[in-house]
Amino acid sequence: MSTDLTTPVTAAALVAVFRRVLEHEDVTADSDFFDLGGDSLLATRVLSAVSRTHGVELTFDDFLLAPTPAGLARRIAAAA
């Protein structure tokens, strides 16, 4: 299966990543990763998934500044 790296990353796609990494179904576009029990180690898994599937490299500081799926999607769009 090939991944189209030109496809914009949506908040919905990041909600799915957050749900998978956190093993928590109650994630919305505005859910704060850290309020849901996420930590720095799990955040690196989110960043790795974004890099692997969408070809966008973000820093942990980027994640700290935008710890929601919607906020992270905006950061990714700005970095692309």
SVG drawing of the C-alpha trace seen along z (x, -y; Angstrom):
<svg xmlns="http://www.w3.org/2000/svg" viewBox="-15 -28 27 30">
<polyline fill="none" stroke="black" stroke-width="0.4" points="0.0,0.0 1.5,-3.3 0.9,-6.6 0.2,-9.8 2.5,-12.2 0.8,-15.2 -2.5,-14.5 -3.2,-17.2 -3.2,-15.9 -6.6,-16.4 -7.7,-16.7 -9.7,-13.5 -6.6,-11.6 -4.8,-12.8 -7.8,-11.9 -7.3,-8.3 -3.6,-8.5 -4.2,-9.8 -6.8,-7.1 -4.4,-4.4 -1.5,-5.7 -3.4,-6.5 -5.7,-3.4 -8.5,-5.8 -11.7,-6.1 -12.9,-9.4 -10.7,-11.7 -12.1,-14.6 -10.3,-17.2 -10.0,-19.5 -8.9,-16.9 -5.6,-17.7 -3.2,-14.8 -1.7,-15.3 -5.1,-15.7 -6.0,-12.2 -3.0,-10.7 -0.4,-11.1 3.3,-11.7 6.5,-12.5 7.2,-9.0 3.7,-8.5 4.0,-12.0 7.1,-10.7 5.0,-7.8 2.4,-10.4 5.2,-12.4 6.7,-9.2 3.4,-8.2 2.9,-11.6 6.4,-11.5 6.0,-8.0 2.5,-8.4 2.6,-12.0 6.3,-12.9 6.2,-15.8 8.9,-16.2 7.7,-18.0 9.6,-18.6 8.5,-17.8 8.2,-21.6 5.7,-21.7 3.7,-19.1 3.8,-20.9 2.5,-24.1 -0.3,-22.2 -1.3,-19.1 -4.7,-18.6 -5.5,-16.9 -6.8,-20.2 -3.9,-22.3 -1.4,-19.7 -3.1,-19.6 -2.7,-23.4 1.0,-23.1 1.5,-20.4 -0.2,-22.5 2.1,-25.4 5.2,-23.2 4.3,-21.7"/>
</svg>
